[in-house]
Amino acid sequence: MTINYKNIGLFFLVACLILGTGFVQSWNTALFILNMGLVSAIMALGVNLQWGFAGLFNVGIMGFVALGGLAAVLISMPPTTEAWAAGGLRVILGIVLGAATVTTAILVQLRMAAGPARTLTTIAILIGGFFLYRAVFDGGVAAVEAVDAAGTGYLGGLNFGGASYKDWGFMTLISWPVGGLLAAGVAWLIGKTALGLRSDYLAIATLGISEIIIAVMKNEDWLSRGVKNVIGLPRPVPYEIELQESAGFIEHTTALGLDPVTSSSIVVKLGYAGLFSIVLVIVLILAQLALASPWGRMMRAIRDNEEAAEAMGKNVTARHLQIFILGSAICGVAGAMMTTLDSQLTPSSYQPLRFTFLVWVMVIVGGSGNNFGSVLGGFLIFFLWVQVEPMGAILMQILTSGMAEDNVLRLHLLDSVAHMRLLTMGLILILVLRFAPKGLIPEK
């Protein structure tokens, strides 16, 4: 069996698992796994770009995913006009003053000669600018968050297009690349300061910055309602209720002997699957072209031996920054897509250690350094993530069927089903590292 047939067989196996879910459980569950598998595959491609191509150990993945979700809100939601009138301009002015303070301090450091005068001037600018920034910004935030705090309490987004744009979700599609740009911008700031660190320190730094990003999203209500969540994001596919009220849709589903309610949900998920598939194919093609290009060969040479690459005149730090930005941008796009699929932004759902670990398992199991391996890992691991718990419940029911209802061991085993996911992910990772250390589809 050639490696090509093996790869095709692995993808065919995953397809059979998803199709089997549709036949055995429900097509809604199967399509949910498919859609989240597509999003997970895109995230895995972004991480593979950083780790598989360049050897950068980034464990701040969820921070960039959260930024993508934030972009979906800031672009696709309509503005809250009352909040803008109450304090929107003060918030913007405060942000400008804060940025101007930092910029002025940097310019002083660059332009003035080193000495006590430069130090005192920098300190004076930072302290004065901080109090000026807070005086303007805090009042604006308080005014914005006081406007219908239960319903809005934030500035909203940039969807000025009216009802037609909101219904079609045009701005939602625009938010996906914007999510990538926002994540790329933050990655540039992080990379300029953190990429000089050793790999273990880089991991700590990216994890800490990821936690900071999520903490800001949870606490700054004026930005995206914090833990109150933003719901009802415009969708690029029809709403189920619209299909259920369509005479043509009801006629067609009834003629096929299908339930219009269930069919409407399936059609919506198929619409998302089509859009997500287009994005995945585009990202995969670009990643493959990059891998086969001289740039890709250079990145792998830097990954394998930084000292030798530097001796050949390659700017290792600049290339690391470049690929760190690209990988983070892909994660940002995936984050915007995931928020669109949920139709809501829930900052408390971004759990860096839990989901960062899951994406890393996808990359390692699929095959680090191989783009198709990352895609395979994204689908396979998310399928297992969803199905392990119900399968574990069935297994425990079978194992404990001969025990008394109040048996302590039986009750303990049934209560432990909730932990089957993490146990299974760890077991899979150990088995792959033992028997296929290069992943299911190894790097060539």
C-alpha angles and dihedrals in degrees: 000000000000123000090250093058090046092054092047089049092052093052090045090053092053090047089052091051091054093044090047089055089056093051097041103035116010139305090237089061092045092051091046088055090046094051095045089043089057091050091045091050090055091050090048090052090054092050092044089054090057100037104025095043102032109012094240111156103214115175094167093086095126091057091061092042089053090051089055089052090049090052090054089058096042093050106033104037121084117249119262099237095191092053092049090051092048100049113332096115092048090053092050091045090050091052090049091050091050092050091045090052093053092044093050092049090051092049091050090053091050100042106035123075116254114266146087092303093059092046094049092045092051092049092048092050093048095047095043093043092048094055092044091049093049093046091057100032100046094053092050093048092050091051093048096047091048092062106099092324093188094053107026122346093162138083096253125212141294100266098128092153097103129228097322094057091043093051094047095044094226092148090049090061089048089053092064097069089036088057088055091050092049092050090046092052093052090044089056091054092047094044094051090060106027108035092079089065125098115262096262092047090046089056091052092047095049092046091051093048090048089055090049092052092050092044090054091050091050095050107033100080093176090063104050107343092267113229090351086079130216113255135183099042112182112262131220090217130057122277117250092237091055091055092046090054093048112104092205093052093048091048094052096045093046090050089054091048093247131138109251093214095053092039092054091056091048093050091051092050091048088053090054090046091055094050094044091048091056091053092046092050091049093049092045093050092048091047091050092048089050092049093052095044127092086254090058092049090049091051091052090048089053090048093051098044121002094181093054091047091051090049088056090056100260118148098230097183093051092049092048090052090049096053093040089058093046094050092046091049090055090051089050091054090050090050092054090049092050092051090049091052091052092042088219142072113231110177093187090063092066102094107175100197095043101045097031087058090050094053091047090052088053092054096044096045093044095047127278112241094021117099094202089050090056091051091049091048091050093056097038098046095045090049089054092043090059100038104039095078097053091041089049091052090053091047093050091048090054094045093049098039092106095051127093117265093247096042109138094219092049093051091047093051093048091049090050093062089091089065095051092096098062092038091053094046090052092046092050091049092051093048093048093047089049102044103020107022092170092053134251091296106030125207112265 
